[in-house]
Amino acid sequence: MNRLLIGLALVVLLGYGAFEARKLVAGPEISINTPKNGSATSTALVTIEGTAQNIAFLTINDAPSYTDEAGKFVYRFSPPAGYTVITVAAVDRFGRRAHQSVALTVVTYCPLNA
């Protein structure tokens, strides 16, 4: 009976350890929610929003960035007119890397003076 309880406790403990270690094994994960890839905008200020999990360091277009406790990041910048690619990159504490890119077109409209 005692061996059965010890064996059961050991199985539960190992299972819980494997469940918690899954994030360490998975490596960094990045998801960009907005803007959508291939979208176009005419605004001067573009907001990049998304989530990054299992990271130690995050960059957006090679500039350091930060996440909140839930892994959400927000980055605002003024891109030049035309085609722009935004790249979000992350490194976990073991040196594994991940990146996600989104392309958008910034269209500028010049009003005509009558």
PDB file as gemmi writes it, atoms N, CA and C in Angstrom:
CRYST1    1.000    1.000    1.000  90.00  90.00  90.00 P 1                      
ATOM      1  N   MET A   1       0.818  -1.200   0.000  1.00  0.00           N  
ATOM      2  CA  MET A   1       0.000   0.000   0.000  1.00  0.00           C  
ATOM      3  C   MET A   1       0.859   1.260   0.000  1.00  0.00           C  
ATOM      4  N   ASN A   2       1.914   1.253   0.858  1.00  0.00           N  
ATOM      5  CA  ASN A   2       2.803   2.412   0.902  1.00  0.00           C  
ATOM      6  C   ASN A   2       3.536   2.605  -0.415  1.00  0.00           C  
ATOM      7  N   ARG A   3       3.960   1.494  -1.034  1.00  0.00           N  
ATOM      8  CA  ARG A   3       4.655   1.585  -2.315  1.00  0.00           C  
ATOM      9  C   ARG A   3       3.735   2.154  -3.388  1.00  0.00           C  
ATOM     10  N   LEU A   4       2.483   1.793  -3.345  1.00  0.00           N  
ATOM     11  CA  LEU A   4       1.512   2.298  -4.308  1.00  0.00           C  
ATOM     12  C   LEU A   4       1.347   3.811  -4.154  1.00  0.00           C  
ATOM     13  N   LEU A   5       1.229   4.314  -2.939  1.00  0.00           N  
ATOM     14  CA  LEU A   5       1.085   5.748  -2.694  1.00  0.00           C  
ATOM     15  C   LEU A   5       2.339   6.510  -3.096  1.00  0.00           C  
ATOM     16  N   ILE A   6       3.495   5.949  -2.779  1.00  0.00           N  
ATOM     17  CA  ILE A   6       4.751   6.604  -3.166  1.00  0.00           C  
ATOM     18  C   ILE A   6       4.880   6.618  -4.684  1.00  0.00           C  
ATOM     19  N   GLY A   7       4.539   5.522  -5.334  1.00  0.00           N  
ATOM     20  CA  GLY A   7       4.582   5.464  -6.799  1.00  0.00           C  
ATOM     21  C   GLY A   7       3.620   6.445  -7.438  1.00  0.00           C  
ATOM     22  N   LEU A   8       2.425   6.545  -6.901  1.00  0.00           N  
ATOM     23  CA  LEU A   8       1.434   7.487  -7.421  1.00  0.00           C  
ATOM     24  C   LEU A   8       1.895   8.929  -7.232  1.00  0.00           C  
ATOM     25  N   ALA A   9       2.436   9.237  -6.062  1.00  0.00           N  
ATOM     26  CA  ALA A   9       2.949  10.584  -5.794  1.00  0.00           C  
ATOM     27  C   ALA A   9       4.096  10.913  -6.743  1.00  0.00           C  
ATOM     28  N   LEU A  10       4.958   9.949  -7.012  1.00  0.00           N  
ATOM     29  CA  LEU A  10       6.078  10.155  -7.924  1.00  0.00           C  
ATOM     30  C   LEU A  10       5.591  10.414  -9.351  1.00  0.00           C  
ATOM     31  N   VAL A  11       4.594   9.680  -9.802  1.00  0.00           N  
ATOM     32  CA  VAL A  11       4.031   9.881 -11.139  1.00  0.00           C  
ATOM     33  C   VAL A  11       3.394  11.264 -11.254  1.00  0.00           C  
ATOM     34  N   VAL A  12       2.661  11.685 -10.234  1.00  0.00           N  
ATOM     35  CA  VAL A  12       2.032  13.012 -10.238  1.00  0.00           C  
ATOM     36  C   VAL A  12       3.107  14.095 -10.253  1.00  0.00           C  
ATOM     37  N   LEU A  13       4.134  13.936  -9.455  1.00  0.00           N  
ATOM     38  CA  LEU A  13       5.210  14.921  -9.395  1.00  0.00           C  
ATOM     39  C   LEU A  13       5.946  15.028 -10.723  1.00  0.00           C  
ATOM     40  N   LEU A  14       6.279  13.914 -11.334  1.00  0.00           N  
ATOM     41  CA  LEU A  14       6.942  13.921 -12.639  1.00  0.00           C  
ATOM     42  C   LEU A  14       6.044  14.502 -13.730  1.00  0.00           C  
ATOM     43  N   GLY A  15       4.768  14.178 -13.692  1.00  0.00           N  
ATOM     44  CA  GLY A  15       3.825  14.731 -14.667  1.00  0.00           C  
ATOM     45  C   GLY A  15       3.715  16.236 -14.552  1.00  0.00           C  
ATOM     46  N   TYR A  16       3.646  16.732 -13.322  1.00  0.00           N  
ATOM     47  CA  TYR A  16       3.566  18.179 -13.117  1.00  0.00           C  
ATOM     48  C   TYR A  16       4.858  18.858 -13.578  1.00  0.00           C  
ATOM     49  N   GLY A  17       5.990  18.249 -13.305  1.00  0.00           N  
ATOM     50  CA  GLY A  17       7.270  18.806 -13.749  1.00  0.00           C  
ATOM     51  C   GLY A  17       7.356  18.878 -15.262  1.00  0.00           C  
ATOM     52  N   ALA A  18       6.899  17.842 -15.938  1.00  0.00           N  
ATOM     53  CA  ALA A  18       6.901  17.840 -17.408  1.00  0.00           C  
ATOM     54  C   ALA A  18       5.946  18.894 -17.955  1.00  0.00           C  
ATOM     55  N   PHE A  19       4.800  19.062 -17.293  1.00  0.00           N  
ATOM     56  CA  PHE A  19       3.829  20.067 -17.727  1.00  0.00           C  
ATOM     57  C   PHE A  19       4.419  21.466 -17.605  1.00  0.00           C  
ATOM     58  N   GLU A  20       5.091  21.767 -16.526  1.00  0.00           N  
ATOM     59  CA  GLU A  20       5.688  23.091 -16.321  1.00  0.00           C  
ATOM     60  C   GLU A  20       6.903  23.316 -17.225  1.00  0.00           C  
ATOM     61  N   ALA A  21       7.607  22.272 -17.594  1.00  0.00           N  
ATOM     62  CA  ALA A  21       8.810  22.399 -18.421  1.00  0.00           C  
ATOM     63  C   ALA A  21       8.486  22.576 -19.894  1.00  0.00           C  
ATOM     64  N   ARG A  22       7.249  22.409 -20.286  1.00  0.00           N  
ATOM     65  CA  ARG A  22       6.890  22.488 -21.703  1.00  0.00           C  
ATOM     66  C   ARG A  22       7.245  23.841 -22.306  1.00  0.00           C  
ATOM     67  N   LYS A  23       7.140  24.923 -21.535  1.00  0.00           N  
ATOM     68  CA  LYS A  23       7.473  26.253 -22.047  1.00  0.00           C  
ATOM     69  C   LYS A  23       8.970  26.401 -22.270  1.00  0.00           C  
ATOM     70  N   LEU A  24       9.768  25.782 -21.429  1.00  0.00           N  
ATOM     71  CA  LEU A  24      11.213  25.832 -21.619  1.00  0.00           C  
ATOM     72  C   LEU A  24      11.625  25.070 -22.865  1.00  0.00           C  
ATOM     73  N   VAL A  25      10.966  23.979 -23.145  1.00  0.00           N  
ATOM     74  CA  VAL A  25      11.292  23.150 -24.297  1.00  0.00           C  
ATOM     75  C   VAL A  25      10.816  23.803 -25.594  1.00  0.00           C  
ATOM     76  N   ALA A  26       9.696  24.518 -25.544  1.00  0.00           N  
ATOM     77  CA  ALA A  26       9.087  25.096 -26.752  1.00  0.00           C  
ATOM     78  C   ALA A  26       9.918  26.221 -27.347  1.00  0.00           C  
ATOM     79  N   GLY A  27      10.626  27.001 -26.535  1.00  0.00           N  
ATOM     80  CA  GLY A  27      11.375  28.137 -27.043  1.00  0.00           C  
ATOM     81  C   GLY A  27      10.488  29.353 -27.181  1.00  0.00           C  
ATOM     82  N   PRO A  28      11.046  30.466 -27.700  1.00  0.00           N  
ATOM     83  CA  PRO A  28      10.271  31.705 -27.803  1.00  0.00           C  
ATOM     84  C   PRO A  28       9.167  31.615 -28.862  1.00  0.00           C  
ATOM     85  N   GLU A  29       8.046  32.259 -28.566  1.00  0.00           N  
ATOM     86  CA  GLU A  29       6.907  32.295 -29.492  1.00  0.00           C  
ATOM     87  C   GLU A  29       6.472  33.742 -29.655  1.00  0.00           C  
ATOM     88  N   ILE A  30       6.280  34.173 -30.896  1.00  0.00           N  
ATOM     89  CA  ILE A  30       5.884  35.553 -31.202  1.00  0.00           C  
ATOM     90  C   ILE A  30       4.644  35.521 -32.077  1.00  0.00           C  
ATOM     91  N   SER A  31       3.704  36.405 -31.776  1.00  0.00           N  
ATOM     92  CA  SER A  31       2.497  36.556 -32.584  1.00  0.00           C  
ATOM     93  C   SER A  31       2.207  38.044 -32.737  1.00  0.00           C  
ATOM     94  N   ILE A  32       2.074  38.515 -33.982  1.00  0.00           N  
ATOM     95  CA  ILE A  32       1.730  39.913 -34.253  1.00  0.00           C  
ATOM     96  C   ILE A  32       0.241  39.957 -34.571  1.00  0.00           C  
ATOM     97  N   ASN A  33      -0.518  40.701 -33.755  1.00  0.00           N  
ATOM     98  CA  ASN A  33      -1.971  40.794 -33.941  1.00  0.00           C  
ATOM     99  C   ASN A  33      -2.355  41.901 -34.911  1.00  0.00           C  
ATOM    100  N   THR A  34      -1.748  43.066 -34.785  1.00  0.00           N  
ATOM    101  CA  THR A  34      -2.015  44.189 -35.690  1.00  0.00           C  
ATOM    102  C   THR A  34      -0.713  44.900 -35.990  1.00  0.00           C  
ATOM    103  N   PRO A  35      -0.538  45.385 -37.183  1.00  0.00           N  
ATOM    104  CA  PRO A  35      -1.411  45.331 -38.345  1.00  0.00           C  
ATOM    105  C   PRO A  35      -1.334  43.967 -39.027  1.00  0.00           C  
ATOM    106  N   LYS A  36      -2.263  43.709 -39.868  1.00  0.00           N  
ATOM    107  CA  LYS A  36      -2.280  42.451 -40.615  1.00  0.00           C  
ATOM    108  C   LYS A  36      -1.260  42.529 -41.751  1.00  0.00           C  
ATOM    109  N   ASN A  37      -0.659  41.414 -42.063  1.00  0.00           N  
ATOM    110  CA  ASN A  37       0.337  41.358 -43.125  1.00  0.00           C  
ATOM    111  C   ASN A  37      -0.290  41.759 -44.460  1.00  0.00           C  
ATOM    112  N   GLY A  38       0.372  42.646 -45.190  1.00  0.00           N  
ATOM    113  CA  GLY A  38      -0.105  43.104 -46.482  1.00  0.00           C  
ATOM    114  C   GLY A  38      -1.108  44.234 -46.430  1.00  0.00           C  
ATOM    115  N   SER A  39      -1.380  44.762 -45.226  1.00  0.00           N  
ATOM    116  CA  SER A  39      -2.375  45.836 -45.111  1.00  0.00           C  
ATOM    117  C   SER A  39      -1.782  47.176 -45.555  1.00  0.00           C  
ATOM    118  N   ALA A  40      -2.660  48.145 -45.735  1.00  0.00           N  
ATOM    119  CA  ALA A  40      -2.262  49.503 -46.120  1.00  0.00           C  
ATOM    120  C   ALA A  40      -2.862  50.490 -45.132  1.00  0.00           C  
ATOM    121  N   THR A  41      -2.159  51.577 -44.911  1.00  0.00           N  
ATOM    122  CA  THR A  41      -2.639  52.604 -44.000  1.00  0.00           C  
ATOM    123  C   THR A  41      -2.251  53.974 -44.523  1.00  0.00           C  
ATOM    124  N   SER A  42      -2.994  54.979 -44.129  1.00  0.00           N  
ATOM    125  CA  SER A  42      -2.658  56.355 -44.497  1.00  0.00           C  
ATOM    126  C   SER A  42      -2.370  57.194 -43.263  1.00  0.00           C  
ATOM    127  N   THR A  43      -2.269  56.548 -42.102  1.00  0.00           N  
ATOM    128  CA  THR A  43      -1.984  57.289 -40.879  1.00  0.00           C  
ATOM    129  C   THR A  43      -0.484  57.494 -40.722  1.00  0.00           C  
ATOM    130  N   ALA A  44      -0.126  58.557 -40.019  1.00  0.00           N  
ATOM    131  CA  ALA A  44       1.284  58.862 -39.803  1.00  0.00           C  
ATOM    132  C   ALA A  44       1.885  58.017 -38.685  1.00  0.00           C  
ATOM    133  N   LEU A  45       1.046  57.508 -37.781  1.00  0.00           N  
ATOM    134  CA  LEU A  45       1.515  56.724 -36.650  1.00  0.00           C  
ATOM    135  C   LEU A  45       0.957  55.300 -36.745  1.00  0.00           C  
ATOM    136  N   VAL A  46       1.837  54.317 -36.784  1.00  0.00           N  
ATOM    137  CA  VAL A  46       1.441  52.920 -36.888  1.00  0.00           C  
ATOM    138  C   VAL A  46       1.685  52.249 -35.540  1.00  0.00           C  
ATOM    139  N   THR A  47       0.718  51.446 -35.093  1.00  0.00           N  
ATOM    140  CA  THR A  47       0.835  50.722 -33.827  1.00  0.00           C  
ATOM    141  C   THR A  47       0.966  49.234 -34.111  1.00  0.00           C  
ATOM    142  N   ILE A  48       2.030  48.637 -33.569  1.00  0.00           N  
ATOM    143  CA  ILE A  48       2.262  47.205 -33.677  1.00  0.00           C  
ATOM    144  C   ILE A  48       1.862  46.595 -32.340  1.00  0.00           C  
ATOM    145  N   GLU A  49       0.970  45.618 -32.360  1.00  0.00           N  
ATOM    146  CA  GLU A  49       0.538  44.939 -31.139  1.00  0.00           C  
ATOM    147  C   GLU A  49       0.640  43.436 -31.332  1.00  0.00           C  
ATOM    148  N   GLY A  50       1.033  42.751 -30.252  1.00  0.00           N  
ATOM    149  CA  GLY A  50       1.128  41.305 -30.321  1.00  0.00           C  
ATOM    150  C   GLY A  50       1.519  40.726 -28.983  1.00  0.00           C  
ATOM    151  N   THR A  51       1.910  39.456 -29.014  1.00  0.00           N  
ATOM    152  CA  THR A  51       2.335  38.776 -27.792  1.00  0.00           C  
ATOM    153  C   THR A  51       3.639  38.029 -28.054  1.00  0.00           C  
ATOM    154  N   ALA A  52       4.422  37.910 -26.997  1.00  0.00           N  
ATOM    155  CA  ALA A  52       5.664  37.152 -27.045  1.00  0.00           C  
ATOM    156  C   ALA A  52       5.752  36.331 -25.765  1.00  0.00           C  
ATOM    157  N   GLN A  53       5.956  35.047 -25.915  1.00  0.00           N  
ATOM    158  CA  GLN A  53       6.017  34.137 -24.769  1.00  0.00           C  
ATOM    159  C   GLN A  53       7.388  33.467 -24.704  1.00  0.00           C  
ATOM    160  N   ASN A  54       7.799  33.130 -23.504  1.00  0.00           N  
ATOM    161  CA  ASN A  54       9.048  32.396 -23.261  1.00  0.00           C  
ATOM    162  C   ASN A  54      10.268  33.151 -23.784  1.00  0.00           C  
ATOM    163  N   ILE A  55      10.344  34.436 -23.510  1.00  0.00           N  
ATOM    164  CA  ILE A  55      11.443  35.252 -24.031  1.00  0.00           C  
ATOM    165  C   ILE A  55      12.271  35.836 -22.895  1.00  0.00           C  
ATOM    166  N   ALA A  56      13.515  36.170 -23.234  1.00  0.00           N  
ATOM    167  CA  ALA A  56      14.381  36.902 -22.317  1.00  0.00           C  
ATOM    168  C   ALA A  56      14.663  38.300 -22.862  1.00  0.00           C  
ATOM    169  N   PHE A  57      14.615  38.455 -24.196  1.00  0.00           N  
ATOM    170  CA  PHE A  57      14.930  39.737 -24.832  1.00  0.00           C  
ATOM    171  C   PHE A  57      14.080  39.874 -26.088  1.00  0.00           C  
ATOM    172  N   LEU A  58      13.532  41.082 -26.308  1.00  0.00           N  
ATOM    173  CA  LEU A  58      12.649  41.343 -27.447  1.00  0.00           C  
ATOM    174  C   LEU A  58      13.114  42.587 -28.180  1.00  0.00           C  
ATOM    175  N   THR A  59      13.134  42.522 -29.505  1.00  0.00           N  
ATOM    176  CA  THR A  59      13.418  43.707 -30.319  1.00  0.00           C  
ATOM    177  C   THR A  59      12.341  43.861 -31.386  1.00  0.00           C  
ATOM    178  N   ILE A  60      12.074  45.110 -31.721  1.00  0.00           N  
ATOM    179  CA  ILE A  60      11.167  45.425 -32.825  1.00  0.00           C  
ATOM    180  C   ILE A  60      11.935  46.345 -33.755  1.00  0.00           C  
ATOM    181  N   ASN A  61      12.163  45.901 -34.977  1.00  0.00           N  
ATOM    182  CA  ASN A  61      13.014  46.606 -35.940  1.00  0.00           C  
ATOM    183  C   ASN A  61      14.368  46.940 -35.330  1.00  0.00           C  
ATOM    184  N   ASP A  62      14.954  45.976 -34.663  1.00  0.00           N  
ATOM    185  CA  ASP A  62      16.280  46.052 -34.038  1.00  0.00           C  
ATOM    186  C   ASP A  62      16.372  47.017 -32.858  1.00  0.00           C  
ATOM    187  N   ALA A  63      15.243  47.544 -32.384  1.00  0.00           N  
ATOM    188  CA  ALA A  63      15.231  48.402 -31.197  1.00  0.00           C  
ATOM    189  C   ALA A  63      14.681  47.605 -30.015  1.00  0.00           C  
ATOM    190  N   PRO A  64      15.313  47.684 -28.850  1.00  0.00           N  
ATOM    191  CA  PRO A  64      14.809  46.937 -27.690  1.00  0.00           C  
ATOM    192  C   PRO A  64      13.364  47.307 -27.378  1.00  0.00           C  
ATOM    193  N   SER A  65      12.578  46.320 -27.015  1.00  0.00           N  
ATOM    194  CA  SER A  65      11.182  46.529 -26.656  1.00  0.00           C  
ATOM    195  C   SER A  65      10.856  45.673 -25.446  1.00  0.00           C  
ATOM    196  N   TYR A  66       9.667  45.889 -24.885  1.00  0.00           N  
ATOM    197  CA  TYR A  66       9.298  45.224 -23.645  1.00  0.00           C  
ATOM    198  C   TYR A  66       7.890  44.664 -23.736  1.00  0.00           C  
ATOM    199  N   THR A  67       7.619  43.676 -22.873  1.00  0.00           N  
ATOM    200  CA  THR A  67       6.284  43.098 -22.762  1.00  0.00           C  
ATOM    201  C   THR A  67       5.773  43.313 -21.350  1.00  0.00           C  
ATOM    202  N   ASP A  68       4.448  43.222 -21.190  1.00  0.00           N  
ATOM    203  CA  ASP A  68       3.884  43.257 -19.843  1.00  0.00           C  
ATOM    204  C   ASP A  68       3.891  41.839 -19.267  1.00  0.00           C  
ATOM    205  N   GLU A  69       3.298  41.667 -18.103  1.00  0.00           N  
ATOM    206  CA  GLU A  69       3.307  40.358 -17.439  1.00  0.00           C  
ATOM    207  C   GLU A  69       2.623  39.282 -18.272  1.00  0.00           C  
ATOM    208  N   ALA A  70       1.654  39.664 -19.090  1.00  0.00           N  
ATOM    209  CA  ALA A  70       0.929  38.706 -19.922  1.00  0.00           C  
ATOM    210  C   ALA A  70       1.647  38.422 -21.242  1.00  0.00           C  
ATOM    211  N   GLY A  71       2.777  39.082 -21.496  1.00  0.00           N  
ATOM    212  CA  GLY A  71       3.518  38.876 -22.731  1.00  0.00           C  
ATOM    213  C   GLY A  71       3.091  39.774 -23.873  1.00  0.00           C  
ATOM    214  N   LYS A  72       2.246  40.768 -23.606  1.00  0.00           N  
ATOM    215  CA  LYS A  72       1.776  41.661 -24.671  1.00  0.00           C  
ATOM    216  C   LYS A  72       2.773  42.796 -24.895  1.00  0.00           C  
ATOM    217  N   PHE A  73       2.952  43.146 -26.157  1.00  0.00           N  
ATOM    218  CA  PHE A  73       3.806  44.285 -26.489  1.00  0.00           C  
ATOM    219  C   PHE A  73       3.037  45.250 -27.388  1.00  0.00           C  
ATOM    220  N   VAL A  74       3.391  46.529 -27.278  1.00  0.00           N  
ATOM    221  CA  VAL A  74       2.820  47.588 -28.106  1.00  0.00           C  
ATOM    222  C   VAL A  74       3.979  48.486 -28.519  1.00  0.00           C  
ATOM    223  N   TYR A  75       4.068  48.781 -29.812  1.00  0.00           N  
ATOM    224  CA  TYR A  75       5.149  49.611 -30.346  1.00  0.00           C  
ATOM    225  C   TYR A  75       4.531  50.580 -31.348  1.00  0.00           C  
ATOM    226  N   ARG A  76       4.810  51.855 -31.164  1.00  0.00           N  
ATOM    227  CA  ARG A  76       4.279  52.883 -32.071  1.00  0.00           C  
ATOM    228  C   ARG A  76       5.444  53.581 -32.766  1.00  0.00           C  
ATOM    229  N   PHE A  77       5.302  53.777 -34.081  1.00  0.00           N  
ATOM    230  CA  PHE A  77       6.335  54.493 -34.814  1.00  0.00           C  
ATOM    231  C   PHE A  77       5.748  55.107 -36.070  1.00  0.00           C  
ATOM    232  N   SER A  78       6.496  56.029 -36.664  1.00  0.00           N  
ATOM    233  CA  SER A  78       6.075  56.707 -37.889  1.00  0.00           C  
ATOM    234  C   SER A  78       6.926  56.199 -39.046  1.00  0.00           C  
ATOM    235  N   PRO A  79       6.402  55.289 -39.827  1.00  0.00           N  
ATOM    236  CA  PRO A  79       7.180  54.765 -40.954  1.00  0.00           C  
ATOM    237  C   PRO A  79       7.150  55.735 -42.130  1.00  0.00           C  
ATOM    238  N   PRO A  80       8.122  55.632 -43.011  1.00  0.00           N  
ATOM    239  CA  PRO A  80       8.098  56.462 -44.218  1.00  0.00           C  
ATOM    240  C   PRO A  80       7.020  55.957 -45.177  1.00  0.00           C  
ATOM    241  N   ALA A  81       6.656  56.797 -46.114  1.00  0.00           N  
ATOM    242  CA  ALA A  81       5.664  56.395 -47.116  1.00  0.00           C  
ATOM    243  C   ALA A  81       6.234  55.261 -47.963  1.00  0.00           C  
ATOM    244  N   GLY A  82       5.356  54.357 -48.349  1.00  0.00           N  
ATOM    245  CA  GLY A  82       5.762  53.235 -49.182  1.00  0.00           C  
ATOM    246  C   GLY A  82       5.687  51.912 -48.439  1.00  0.00           C  
ATOM    247  N   TYR A  83       6.442  50.955 -48.930  1.00  0.00           N  
ATOM    248  CA  TYR A  83       6.436  49.596 -48.415  1.00  0.00           C  
ATOM    249  C   TYR A  83       7.334  49.520 -47.185  1.00  0.00           C  
ATOM    250  N   THR A  84       6.822  48.963 -46.082  1.00  0.00           N  
ATOM    251  CA  THR A  84       7.581  48.846 -44.832  1.00  0.00           C  
ATOM    252  C   THR A  84       7.420  47.445 -44.271  1.00  0.00           C  
ATOM    253  N   VAL A  85       8.512  46.884 -43.777  1.00  0.00           N  
ATOM    254  CA  VAL A  85       8.492  45.583 -43.115  1.00  0.00           C  
ATOM    255  C   VAL A  85       8.883  45.798 -41.661  1.00  0.00           C  
ATOM    256  N   ILE A  86       8.051  45.297 -40.752  1.00  0.00           N  
ATOM    257  CA  ILE A  86       8.316  45.376 -39.323  1.00  0.00           C  
ATOM    258  C   ILE A  86       8.686  43.970 -38.861  1.00  0.00           C  
ATOM    259  N   THR A  87       9.816  43.847 -38.176  1.00  0.00           N  
ATOM    260  CA  THR A  87      10.282  42.547 -37.705  1.00  0.00           C  
ATOM    261  C   THR A  87      10.367  42.556 -36.185  1.00  0.00           C  
ATOM    262  N   VAL A  88       9.695  41.599 -35.573  1.00  0.00           N  
ATOM    263  CA  VAL A  88       9.748  41.397 -34.130  1.00  0.00           C  
ATOM    264  C   VAL A  88      10.598  40.150 -33.910  1.00  0.00           C  
ATOM    265  N   ALA A  89      11.661  40.294 -33.109  1.00  0.00           N  
ATOM    266  CA  ALA A  89      12.566  39.178 -32.854  1.00  0.00           C  
ATOM    267  C   ALA A  89      12.718  38.975 -31.353  1.00  0.00           C  
ATOM    268  N   ALA A  90      12.933  37.728 -30.957  1.00  0.00           N  
ATOM    269  CA  ALA A  90      13.083  37.419 -29.540  1.00  0.00           C  
ATOM    270  C   ALA A  90      14.133  36.337 -29.350  1.00  0.00           C  
ATOM    271  N   VAL A  91      14.728  36.352 -28.147  1.00  0.00           N  
ATOM    272  CA  VAL A  91      15.695  35.350 -27.742  1.00  0.00           C  
ATOM    273  C   VAL A  91      15.266  34.853 -26.371  1.00  0.00           C  
ATOM    274  N   ASP A  92      15.321  33.540 -26.155  1.00  0.00           N  
ATOM    275  CA  ASP A  92      15.013  33.032 -24.819  1.00  0.00           C  
ATOM    276  C   ASP A  92      16.306  32.924 -24.007  1.00  0.00           C  
ATOM    277  N   ARG A  93      16.212  32.495 -22.788  1.00  0.00           N  
ATOM    278  CA  ARG A  93      17.389  32.468 -21.916  1.00  0.00           C  
ATOM    279  C   ARG A  93      18.396  31.394 -22.306  1.00  0.00           C  
ATOM    280  N   PHE A  94      18.044  30.508 -23.215  1.00  0.00           N  
ATOM    281  CA  PHE A  94      18.968  29.488 -23.700  1.00  0.00           C  
ATOM    282  C   PHE A  94      19.576  29.868 -25.043  1.00  0.00           C  
ATOM    283  N   GLY A  95      19.269  31.081 -25.539  1.00  0.00           N  
ATOM    284  CA  GLY A  95      19.835  31.555 -26.793  1.00  0.00           C  
ATOM    285  C   GLY A  95      19.057  31.167 -28.034  1.00  0.00           C  
ATOM    286  N   ARG A  96      17.926  30.500 -27.868  1.00  0.00           N  
ATOM    287  CA  ARG A  96      17.109  30.146 -29.036  1.00  0.00           C  
ATOM    288  C   ARG A  96      16.396  31.397 -29.534  1.00  0.00           C  
ATOM    289  N   ARG A  97      16.300  31.516 -30.832  1.00  0.00           N  
ATOM    290  CA  ARG A  97      15.745  32.729 -31.449  1.00  0.00           C  
ATOM    291  C   ARG A  97      14.457  32.433 -32.216  1.00  0.00           C  
ATOM    292  N   ALA A  98      13.625  33.468 -32.306  1.00  0.00           N  
ATOM    293  CA  ALA A  98      12.414  33.411 -33.120  1.00  0.00           C  
ATOM    294  C   ALA A  98      12.164  34.811 -33.666  1.00  0.00           C  
ATOM    295  N   HIS A  99      11.536  34.885 -34.819  1.00  0.00           N  
ATOM    296  CA  HIS A  99      11.164  36.199 -35.358  1.00  0.00           C  
ATOM    297  C   HIS A  99       9.872  36.072 -36.158  1.00  0.00           C  
ATOM    298  N   GLN A 100       9.192  37.182 -36.246  1.00  0.00           N  
ATOM    299  CA  GLN A 100       7.937  37.277 -36.995  1.00  0.00           C  
ATOM    300  C   GLN A 100       7.955  38.631 -37.697  1.00  0.00           C  
ATOM    301  N   SER A 101       7.576  38.664 -38.956  1.00  0.00           N  
ATOM    302  CA  SER A 101       7.559  39.915 -39.717  1.00  0.00           C  
ATOM    303  C   SER A 101       6.177  40.179 -40.282  1.00  0.00           C  
ATOM    304  N   VAL A 102       5.889  41.450 -40.461  1.00  0.00           N  
ATOM    305  CA  VAL A 102       4.643  41.859 -41.094  1.00  0.00           C  
ATOM    306  C   VAL A 102       4.981  43.017 -42.037  1.00  0.00           C  
ATOM    307  N   ALA A 103       4.400  42.980 -43.232  1.00  0.00           N  
ATOM    308  CA  ALA A 103       4.631  44.031 -44.229  1.00  0.00           C  
ATOM    309  C   ALA A 103       3.378  44.877 -44.356  1.00  0.00           C  
ATOM    310  N   LEU A 104       3.583  46.179 -44.521  1.00  0.00           N  
ATOM    311  CA  LEU A 104       2.452  47.061 -44.764  1.00  0.00           C  
ATOM    312  C   LEU A 104       2.879  48.183 -45.693  1.00  0.00           C  
ATOM    313  N   THR A 105       1.912  48.783 -46.320  1.00  0.00           N  
ATOM    314  CA  THR A 105       2.161  49.895 -47.224  1.00  0.00           C  
ATOM    315  C   THR A 105       1.584  51.160 -46.608  1.00  0.00           C  
ATOM    316  N   VAL A 106       2.427  52.184 -46.524  1.00  0.00           N  
ATOM    317  CA  VAL A 106       1.988  53.475 -46.005  1.00  0.00           C  
ATOM    318  C   VAL A 106       1.705  54.364 -47.210  1.00  0.00           C  
ATOM    319  N   VAL A 107       0.446  54.745 -47.342  1.00  0.00           N  
ATOM    320  CA  VAL A 107      -0.007  55.554 -48.466  1.00  0.00           C  
ATOM    321  C   VAL A 107      -0.233  56.969 -47.960  1.00  0.00           C  
ATOM    322  N   THR A 108       0.344  57.929 -48.647  1.00  0.00           N  
ATOM    323  CA  THR A 108       0.122  59.327 -48.259  1.00  0.00           C  
ATOM    324  C   THR A 108      -0.725  60.001 -49.325  1.00  0.00           C  
ATOM    325  N   TYR A 109      -1.673  60.750 -48.861  1.00  0.00           N  
ATOM    326  CA  TYR A 109      -2.551  61.482 -49.759  1.00  0.00           C  
ATOM    327  C   TYR A 109      -2.254  62.969 -49.618  1.00  0.00           C  
ATOM    328  N   CYS A 110      -2.019  63.590 -50.749  1.00  0.00           N  
ATOM    329  CA  CYS A 110      -1.771  65.019 -50.752  1.00  0.00           C  
ATOM    330  C   CYS A 110      -3.049  65.713 -51.221  1.00  0.00           C  
ATOM    331  N   PRO A 111      -3.625  66.564 -50.367  1.00  0.00           N  
ATOM    332  CA  PRO A 111      -4.846  67.256 -50.806  1.00  0.00           C  
ATOM    333  C   PRO A 111      -4.511  68.245 -51.921  1.00  0.00           C  
ATOM    334  N   LEU A 112      -5.436  68.360 -52.861  1.00  0.00           N  
ATOM    335  CA  LEU A 112      -5.250  69.309 -53.964  1.00  0.00           C  
ATOM    336  C   LEU A 112      -5.775  70.679 -53.549  1.00  0.00           C  
ATOM    337  N   ASN A 113      -4.997  71.667 -53.803  1.00  0.00           N  
ATOM    338  CA  ASN A 113      -5.426  73.041 -53.526  1.00  0.00           C  
ATOM    339  C   ASN A 113      -6.180  73.554 -54.750  1.00  0.00           C  
ATOM    340  N   ALA A 114      -7.376  74.025 -54.516  1.00  0.00           N  
ATOM    341  CA  ALA A 114      -8.194  74.471 -55.646  1.00  0.00           C  
ATOM    342  C   ALA A 114      -7.932  75.887 -56.014  1.00  0.00           C  
TER     343      ALA A 114                                                      
END                                                                             
